Amino acid sequence: MKRLGVVTLLLILCSLSSFSQDVNIKWVRNVSFKTIRPYSEGMAAYSERGKWGFIGESGDVVLYHKYDEVRDFYNEHSVVREGGKYGVIDKSGKYVHECVFDTLSAFSDNVAFGVIDNKGYYVYLSGKTKELNAKYEYLSYSGGMIKIKSVKNGKVGYADKKGVVRIDTRYDAGTDFKNGKAVVLRKGKWYSINEKGDKSRVKTNFSQPHEMFDGGAGYIKVGDKYKVFNQSLKLCAEEYSEVSPISEGLIRVKDLSGNYKYLNGNGKVALSLSGYEDCGSFREGKAWVKKGGKYGYIDDKGKLIIDASFSYAGDFGNGVAHVIKMDDKGGFIKIADKDEPFAKIKVVNITLADENKNNNVEVGEKFRIKISLSNSGEEILIGAAVDLKLDTDVMGLNIENLHRKVGSIPPGGTRVVYFSGTTNANLPTTKVQVTFTMLADNVLTQTTVPFTFSVGN
């Protein structure tokens, strides 16, 4: 039986998407973890078996997943929970504060608020703590000010990050400080106050407890629905079933008909979406959307810039986003710059070598398939590998190790991969088809190449 001994293939696979989207996306690298939060200060939190750790910008694990909870890094430090208690670590994993706090707020101006056995403490990134006055109940810390409540009369006031009371406990209610301001209630009237306690009357059309966003807008909850108020504290008429915190000047909401919208700080609709099953808040000018069970990304005009082609998509952070493809391959993508270099994997040729050198694998004969690869791109190809799949089930034919690691291939470089096999007496006379799959850590898609050879006497 005769066949062509050398098959030359000129199939080129590059890391650009073949989707009909308006931007080119680059597959930066593979990651095996399914749950990854956006990068913050070069570190991204990941979850594995119910525990949390951090990976660096290379995608490698920097801090092993041993924590029950972790928060994004702030000034080189992260709040973590271990053994039911909270503490603070640096990027090396060293504890700046041991896990001794029952609760610990997010840091603001290098200070957080913690509680140990019902006692309040200011927690500093320097490693120091300061016990706070027992005359007050400490409610929340935000914008450099902590909201306090008098144990004696139940009134609300504010203390600064040193624990000094700056605004006496005279108010019936108050919001957290955002952008240097808070809103307080006294004798049925609302006031806007600054960190010095200077106040000005605010006329509003609601009296319920509410949450304020950065920028002054916020929402109230009425039963199981929400209403948004604008930066002038005027309650907007429309009700929503979902409200998310303001991000990049836009508030994500879901109306009672199930449609998603983004409101500006004035409570006006800045962007309406149609045909999407879900969406996220904007990060770095992009928001993920879900359509037909798949995820993609829109820009701040609502235009779909990355097709809904992933089984999962996370928020952007540090220029990259974590996604999972429909084949369950996870990794980070980025929007490619105009002159962005890409790695390109090229199959140069595939050849069959058998002991008799007649291009036919016979009973009892050893053989070897050689596949030559090259990188014709401008960027190093990372973590390249070749998989072989037997498309034809043939008795008496055995190919060893169907997965071969290639490693890195520099631009213009080449690599050769061998697959070895043997046969026995059960081998029939037939044609065998195999499929080679080429993939790499920094390539978005993969290429498959069929290859056929003859066996038998």
C-alpha positions as a printed NumPy array, in Angstrom:
array([[  0.   ,   0.   ,   0.   ],
       [  1.383,   3.34 ,  -0.916],
       [  0.947,   6.833,   0.489],
       [  2.63 ,  10.213,   0.317],
       [  5.491,  10.142,   2.85 ],
       [  5.546,  13.868,   3.667],
       [  2.523,  16.079,   4.127],
       [  3.287,  19.795,   4.061],
       [  0.762,  22.022,   5.784],
       [  0.585,  25.782,   5.732],
       [ -2.073,  26.285,   8.356],
       [ -1.382,  29.282,  10.518],
       [ -3.069,  29.835,  13.846],
       [ -2.766,  33.206,  15.501],
       [ -4.095,  34.443,  18.808],
       [ -6.589,  36.828,  17.245],
       [-10.224,  35.935,  17.575],
       [-12.075,  34.969,  14.436],
       [-15.248,  36.56 ,  15.78 ],
       [-16.974,  39.402,  13.95 ],
       [-16.288,  41.896,  16.718],
       [-15.069,  45.479,  16.518],
       [-11.853,  45.014,  18.48 ],
       [ -9.077,  42.464,  18.365],
       [ -8.699,  40.513,  21.561],
       [ -5.547,  38.835,  22.695],
       [ -5.401,  35.692,  24.77 ],
       [ -2.76 ,  36.713,  27.293],
       [ -2.331,  33.385,  29.067],
       [ -4.114,  30.27 ,  30.322],
       [ -5.196,  29.899,  33.924],
       [ -6.644,  26.737,  35.396],
       [ -8.679,  28.329,  38.193],
       [-12.394,  28.801,  37.559],
       [-12.968,  31.652,  40.025],
       [-10.68 ,  34.672,  39.652],
       [-11.37 ,  38.269,  40.613],
       [-10.055,  41.263,  38.641],
       [ -6.448,  42.321,  39.155],
       [ -5.678,  44.933,  41.771],
       [ -2.126,  46.223,  42.224],
       [ -0.817,  43.363,  40.101],
       [ -2.511,  40.628,  42.156],
       [ -5.718,  38.72 ,  41.396],
       [ -7.564,  36.681,  43.993],
       [ -8.401,  33.103,  42.982],
       [-10.445,  30.362,  44.627],
       [ -9.642,  26.668,  44.742],
       [-11.492,  24.056,  46.818],
       [-13.259,  26.736,  48.825],
       [-10.075,  28.577,  49.799],
       [ -8.587,  31.803,  48.43 ],
       [ -5.126,  32.869,  47.338],
       [ -3.48 ,  35.244,  44.858],
       [ -1.841,  34.944,  41.451],
       [  0.562,  37.477,  39.97 ],
       [  0.587,  39.094,  36.548],
       [  2.342,  36.034,  35.067],
       [ -0.639,  33.89 ,  36.093],
       [  1.493,  31.924,  38.555],
       [  0.426,  31.418,  42.162],
       [  2.054,  33.974,  44.461],
       [  0.098,  33.244,  47.651],
       [ -1.283,  29.714,  48.03 ],
       [ -5.034,  29.268,  48.556],
       [ -5.272,  28.856,  52.328],
       [ -7.533,  31.766,  53.291],
       [-11.285,  31.619,  53.922],
       [-11.688,  35.113,  52.459],
       [ -9.434,  37.714,  50.839],
       [ -9.998,  41.276,  49.669],
       [ -8.365,  43.232,  46.89 ],
       [ -4.954,  44.697,  47.651],
       [ -4.851,  48.275,  48.913],
       [ -1.466,  50.024,  49.201],
       [  0.329,  46.652,  49.016],
       [ -1.882,  45.058,  51.714],
       [ -4.92 ,  42.752,  51.78 ],
       [ -7.498,  41.974,  54.443],
       [ -7.821,  38.196,  54.859],
       [ -9.882,  35.843,  56.987],
       [ -8.466,  32.652,  58.449],
       [ -9.886,  30.53 ,  61.237],
       [-12.942,  32.774,  61.47 ],
       [-10.905,  35.902,  62.258],
       [ -9.639,  38.789,  60.111],
       [ -6.111,  40.086,  59.689],
       [ -3.893,  41.948,  57.23 ],
       [ -1.079,  40.587,  55.02 ],
       [  1.414,  42.152,  52.655],
       [  2.214,  40.858,  49.163],
       [  4.698,  38.325,  50.513],
       [  1.993,  36.809,  52.719],
       [  3.548,  38.168,  55.914],
       [  1.021,  39.178,  58.536],
       [  1.046,  42.887,  59.377],
       [ -1.897,  42.208,  61.7  ],
       [ -2.597,  38.646,  62.838],
       [ -6.074,  37.225,  62.318],
       [ -7.572,  38.34 ,  65.633],
       [-10.386,  40.69 ,  64.55 ],
       [-14.031,  39.616,  64.615],
       [-14.761,  42.158,  61.865],
       [-12.457,  44.381,  59.839],
       [-13.572,  47.053,  57.383],
       [-11.936,  47.965,  54.094],
       [ -8.985,  50.352,  54.346],
       [ -9.443,  54.036,  53.592],
       [ -6.599,  56.56 ,  53.946],
       [ -4.447,  53.668,  55.269],
       [ -6.864,  53.037,  58.162],
       [ -9.478,  50.333,  58.763],
       [-11.931,  49.735,  61.576],
       [-11.822,  46.463,  63.486],
       [-13.679,  44.838,  66.368],
       [-12.331,  42.42 ,  68.983],
       [-14.735,  41.212,  71.675],
       [-17.098,  44.148,  71.056],
       [-14.279,  46.673,  71.43 ],
       [-13.53 ,  48.985,  68.519],
       [-10.053,  49.602,  67.134],
       [ -8.484,  51.658,  64.422],
       [ -6.176,  49.381,  62.442],
       [ -3.231,  51.003,  60.639],
       [ -1.123,  49.655,  57.774],
       [  1.946,  50.417,  59.892],
       [  0.991,  47.469,  62.099],
       [ -0.301,  49.602,  64.958],
       [ -3.806,  49.676,  66.438],
       [ -5.707,  52.158,  68.591],
       [ -8.535,  51.222,  70.939],
       [-11.537,  53.494,  70.556],
       [-13.702,  55.168,  73.171],
       [-16.181,  52.775,  74.785],
       [-18.774,  55.575,  74.967],
       [-19.657,  54.899,  71.358],
       [-20.822,  52.085,  69.158],
       [-18.766,  52.119,  65.964],
       [-20.941,  51.473,  62.932],
       [-18.943,  51.796,  59.709],
       [-15.793,  53.388,  58.325],
       [-15.685,  55.138,  54.966],
       [-14.001,  58.127,  53.385],
       [-11.675,  58.688,  56.323],
       [-14.544,  59.035,  58.822],
       [-16.176,  56.496,  61.099],
       [-19.87 ,  56.678,  61.859],
       [-20.472,  56.383,  65.588],
       [-23.536,  56.005,  67.78 ],
       [-23.73 ,  57.196,  71.35 ],
       [-24.314,  54.328,  73.778],
       [-26.179,  56.785,  76.031],
       [-28.678,  58.43 ,  73.678],
       [-28.441,  56.444,  70.414],
       [-27.627,  59.529,  68.355],
       [-25.225,  59.41 ,  65.407],
       [-22.013,  61.381,  64.832],
       [-18.58 ,  60.924,  63.223],
       [-14.956,  60.513,  64.293],
       [-11.825,  60.946,  62.169],
       [ -9.16 ,  58.338,  61.423],
       [ -7.341,  59.144,  64.659],
       [-10.452,  58.409,  66.693],
       [-11.166,  62.054,  67.478],
       [-14.878,  62.906,  67.433],
       [-15.306,  65.631,  64.81 ],
       [-19.092,  65.686,  64.546],
       [-20.989,  65.237,  67.801],
       [-23.596,  62.513,  68.224],
       [-26.66 ,  64.689,  67.696],
       [-28.237,  63.218,  64.571],
       [-31.039,  60.679,  64.307],
       [-29.463,  58.938,  61.285],
       [-26.649,  59.419,  58.8  ],
       [-24.944,  57.924,  55.775],
       [-21.288,  57.021,  55.384],
       [-18.959,  59.719,  54.132],
       [-18.463,  59.714,  50.374],
       [-16.216,  62.237,  48.63 ],
       [-15.956,  64.333,  51.789],
       [-19.701,  64.538,  52.452],
       [-22.441,  62.683,  54.3  ],
       [-26.189,  63.174,  54.66 ],
       [-27.692,  63.283,  58.157],
       [-31.193,  63.438,  59.614],
       [-32.133,  65.674,  62.543],
       [-35.69 ,  66.346,  63.756],
       [-37.141,  65.175,  60.45 ],
       [-34.888,  67.335,  58.288],
       [-32.022,  66.231,  56.075],
       [-28.679,  68.001,  55.916],
       [-25.523,  67.617,  53.882],
       [-22.423,  67.905,  56.078],
       [-18.674,  68.008,  55.432],
       [-15.862,  66.602,  57.567],
       [-15.775,  69.792,  59.669],
       [-19.444,  69.419,  60.532],
       [-20.588,  72.349,  58.396],
       [-24.099,  71.565,  57.246],
       [-26.609,  72.818,  54.72 ],
       [-30.278,  71.967,  54.485],
       [-31.261,  69.5  ,  51.783],
       [-34.852,  69.238,  50.636],
       [-35.761,  65.724,  49.644],
       [-38.887,  63.696,  49.064],
       [-38.123,  60.619,  51.149],
       [-37.419,  59.759,  54.753],
       [-36.53 ,  56.07 ,  54.67 ],
       [-33.068,  54.729,  55.551],
       [-30.895,  54.69 ,  52.453],
       [-27.519,  53.818,  50.982],
       [-25.322,  56.436,  49.362],
       [-22.859,  55.847,  46.536],
       [-19.662,  57.687,  45.764],
       [-20.682,  60.884,  44.024],
       [-23.765,  61.534,  46.188],
       [-26.439,  59.432,  44.492],
       [-27.896,  56.372,  46.197],
       [-30.982,  54.223,  46.7  ],
       [-33.667,  53.264,  49.173],
       [-35.449,  49.936,  49.529],
       [-39.236,  49.879,  49.533],
       [-40.441,  46.366,  50.273],
       [-38.642,  44.131,  47.796],
       [-38.072,  46.965,  45.302],
       [-35.579,  49.802,  45.01 ],
       [-35.76 ,  53.486,  44.163],
       [-32.768,  55.584,  43.179],
       [-32.169,  59.153,  44.316],
       [-29.933,  61.566,  42.457],
       [-27.051,  63.724,  43.67 ],
       [-29.563,  66.361,  44.784],
       [-31.255,  63.685,  46.962],
       [-34.371,  63.747,  44.803],
       [-36.067,  60.383,  44.617],
       [-36.657,  59.134,  41.069],
       [-40.071,  57.722,  40.267],
       [-39.171,  54.398,  38.652],
       [-38.817,  51.255,  40.751],
       [-36.198,  48.562,  40.163],
       [-35.741,  44.943,  41.178],
       [-31.926,  45.273,  41.273],
       [-29.52 ,  48.136,  41.973],
       [-25.708,  47.928,  41.923],
       [-23.248,  50.475,  43.357],
       [-22.17 ,  53.267,  41.047],
       [-19.087,  52.438,  38.981],
       [-17.389,  54.802,  36.551],
       [-20.298,  57.208,  36.931],
       [-23.005,  54.665,  36.06 ],
       [-25.504,  52.798,  38.242],
       [-26.536,  49.368,  36.962],
       [-30.249,  48.668,  37.51 ],
       [-32.83 ,  46.105,  36.444],
       [-36.357,  47.389,  35.894],
       [-39.52 ,  45.511,  36.794],
       [-39.853,  44.267,  33.192],
       [-36.485,  42.533,  33.428],
       [-34.553,  45.018,  31.282],
       [-31.138,  46.317,  32.295],
       [-30.213,  49.999,  32.317],
       [-27.401,  52.232,  33.458],
       [-28.272,  55.491,  35.208],
       [-26.041,  58.514,  35.615],
       [-25.54 ,  60.372,  38.899],
       [-28.653,  62.445,  38.216],
       [-30.782,  59.301,  38.071],
       [-31.333,  59.675,  34.345],
       [-31.076,  56.705,  31.987],
       [-27.694,  56.927,  30.276],
       [-27.84 ,  53.537,  28.57 ],
       [-30.586,  50.968,  27.976],
       [-29.852,  47.372,  27.034],
       [-32.134,  45.07 ,  25.107],
       [-31.928,  41.33 ,  24.567],
       [-29.455,  40.583,  27.353],
       [-30.041,  38.113,  30.164],
       [-27.59 ,  39.795,  32.559],
       [-24.843,  42.387,  32.676],
       [-22.136,  43.709,  34.978],
       [-21.013,  47.116,  36.17 ],
       [-18.537,  49.048,  34.063],
       [-14.83 ,  48.559,  34.691],
       [-12.222,  50.293,  32.554],
       [-14.938,  51.369,  30.107],
       [-16.293,  47.863,  29.53 ],
       [-19.031,  45.719,  31.055],
       [-19.716,  42.044,  30.571],
       [-23.086,  40.994,  29.16 ],
       [-24.859,  37.661,  28.833],
       [-26.792,  36.711,  25.724],
       [-28.034,  33.283,  24.705],
       [-26.233,  31.768,  27.685],
       [-22.874,  33.159,  26.528],
       [-20.834,  36.134,  27.683],
       [-19.213,  39.053,  25.877],
       [-18.469,  42.732,  26.497],
       [-20.013,  46.093,  25.63 ],
       [-18.456,  49.549,  25.687],
       [-19.916,  52.544,  27.519],
       [-22.1  ,  53.302,  24.481],
       [-23.744,  49.884,  24.721],
       [-22.   ,  48.553,  21.611],
       [-21.033,  44.882,  21.673],
       [-17.258,  45.024,  21.169],
       [-16.388,  41.443,  22.158],
       [-18.842,  38.838,  20.931],
       [-20.838,  36.736,  23.393],
       [-18.715,  33.632,  22.916],
       [-17.561,  32.669,  26.415],
       [-19.157,  30.477,  29.068],
       [-18.009,  32.999,  31.695],
       [-16.654,  36.555,  31.672],
       [-15.366,  38.652,  34.565],
       [-14.7  ,  42.341,  35.072],
       [-11.676,  44.035,  33.56 ],
       [ -8.843,  45.045,  35.875],
       [ -5.295,  46.17 ,  35.062],
       [ -6.26 ,  45.892,  31.386],
       [ -7.218,  42.199,  31.442],
       [-10.338,  40.13 ,  32.181],
       [-10.771,  36.503,  33.198],
       [-12.899,  34.454,  30.8  ],
       [-13.73 ,  30.799,  30.261],
       [-14.248,  29.53 ,  26.721],
       [-16.992,  27.139,  25.71 ],
       [-14.418,  24.311,  25.66 ],
       [-13.812,  25.026,  29.382],
       [-10.401,  26.589,  28.762],
       [ -9.9  ,  29.555,  31.077],
       [ -7.543,  32.485,  30.781],
       [ -7.056,  36.227,  30.579],
       [ -7.9  ,  38.383,  27.571],
       [ -7.045,  41.973,  26.751],
       [ -7.979,  44.463,  24.067],
       [ -5.092,  44.37 ,  21.603],
       [ -3.316,  47.604,  20.753],
       [ -2.889,  48.6  ,  17.117],
       [  0.709,  47.341,  16.967],
       [  0.259,  44.539,  19.484],
       [  2.628,  41.597,  18.875],
       [  1.063,  38.147,  18.652],
       [  2.42 ,  34.64 ,  18.793],
       [  1.554,  32.542,  15.724],
       [  1.895,  28.783,  15.691],
       [  2.551,  27.255,  12.288],
       [  2.554,  23.578,  11.335],
       [  5.443,  23.215,   8.901],
       [  5.129,  19.537,   8.044],
       [  4.174,  16.08 ,   9.317],
       [  6.083,  12.933,   8.326],
       [  5.826,   9.214,   9.055],
       [  8.944,   7.118,   9.62 ],
       [  8.616,   3.302,   9.799],
       [ 11.359,   0.684,  10.179],
       [ 10.973,  -0.655,   6.649],
       [ 10.947,   2.876,   5.223],
       [  8.062,   2.068,   2.882],
       [  5.515,   4.493,   4.352],
       [  3.4  ,   1.578,   5.553],
       [  3.3  ,   0.372,   9.159],
       [  3.331,  -3.427,   9.169],
       [  2.689,  -6.058,  11.845],
       [  5.315,  -5.961,  14.587],
       [  6.871,  -2.78 ,  13.229],
       [  7.737,   0.303,  15.245],
       [  6.99 ,   3.709,  13.773],
       [  7.28 ,   7.385,  14.588],
       [  5.257,  10.431,  13.489],
       [  7.21 ,  13.664,  13.357],
       [  5.487,  17.06 ,  13.47 ],
       [  7.449,  20.265,  12.938],
       [  6.16 ,  23.537,  14.393],
       [  7.301,  27.131,  14.106],
       [  6.375,  30.502,  15.586],
       [  5.889,  32.966,  12.76 ],
       [  4.687,  35.744,  15.085],
       [  6.435,  38.625,  16.832],
       [  5.858,  37.393,  20.396],
       [  7.233,  34.318,  22.163],
       [  4.891,  31.331,  22.091],
       [  4.368,  30.126,  25.664],
       [  3.377,  26.664,  26.851],
       [  2.924,  25.161,  23.407],
       [  1.715,  21.56 ,  23.233],
       [  0.449,  19.021,  20.715],
       [ -2.308,  16.478,  21.309],
       [ -2.889,  13.425,  19.128],
       [ -6.273,  11.748,  18.829],
       [ -6.911,   8.444,  17.093],
       [ -9.953,   8.981,  14.888],
       [ -9.844,   5.379,  13.708],
       [-10.133,   2.615,  16.315],
       [ -7.59 ,   0.004,  15.163],
       [ -6.778,  -3.185,  17.098],
       [ -3.105,  -3.982,  17.351],
       [ -2.017,  -0.329,  17.073],
       [ -0.564,   1.52 ,  20.049],
       [  0.707,   5.121,  20.152],
       [  2.507,   6.213,  23.306],
       [  1.84 ,   9.453,  25.169],
       [ -0.866,  11.258,  23.192],
       [ -0.006,  14.633,  24.771],
       [  3.373,  16.232,  24.099],
       [  4.611,  19.408,  25.737],
       [  6.61 ,  21.668,  23.452],
       [  7.343,  24.577,  25.788],
       [  8.237,  28.04 ,  24.565],
       [  9.064,  28.911,  20.961],
       [ 10.7  ,  32.289,  20.274],
       [  9.663,  34.375,  17.25 ],
       [ 11.078,  32.669,  14.154],
       [ 11.955,  29.563,  16.161],
       [ 11.059,  25.947,  15.414],
       [ 10.376,  22.825,  17.46 ],
       [  9.979,  19.159,  16.541],
       [  7.637,  16.731,  18.319],
       [  7.643,  12.935,  17.96 ],
       [  4.876,  10.408,  18.604],
       [  6.093,   6.808,  18.785],
       [  4.031,   3.693,  18.249],
       [  4.082,  -0.096,  17.939],
       [  1.923,  -2.8  ,  16.364],
       [  1.136,  -6.462,  17.074],
       [ -0.332,  -9.479,  15.336],
       [ -3.916,  -8.211,  15.577],
       [ -3.186,  -5.34 ,  13.203],
       [ -5.575,  -5.26 ,  10.199],
       [ -4.847,  -3.772,   6.803],
       [ -6.476,  -0.364,   6.739],
       [ -5.937,   3.364,   6.783],
       [ -5.588,   5.136,  10.117],
       [ -6.623,   8.744,  10.602],
       [ -5.35 ,  10.787,  13.507],
       [ -5.972,  14.431,  14.425],
       [ -3.287,  16.717,  15.812],
       [ -4.357,  19.649,  17.971],
       [ -1.91 ,  22.502,  18.494],
       [ -2.407,  24.893,  21.372],
       [ -0.463,  27.3  ,  23.581],
       [ -0.938,  29.278,  26.791],
       [ -1.011,  32.632,  24.991],
       [ -3.09 ,  31.641,  21.953],
       [ -6.859,  32.176,  22.004],
       [ -7.917,  29.395,  19.654],
       [ -6.445,  26.059,  18.662],
       [ -5.865,  24.412,  15.31 ],
       [ -6.553,  20.821,  14.333],
       [ -4.799,  19.01 ,  11.504],
       [ -5.834,  15.545,  10.212],
       [ -3.18 ,  13.053,   9.182],
       [ -3.707,   9.638,   7.528],
       [ -1.306,   6.698,   7.172],
       [ -1.548,   3.056,   6.095],
       [ -1.106,  -0.014,   8.3  ],
       [ -1.123,  -3.78 ,   7.699],
       [  0.584,  -6.19 ,   5.312]])
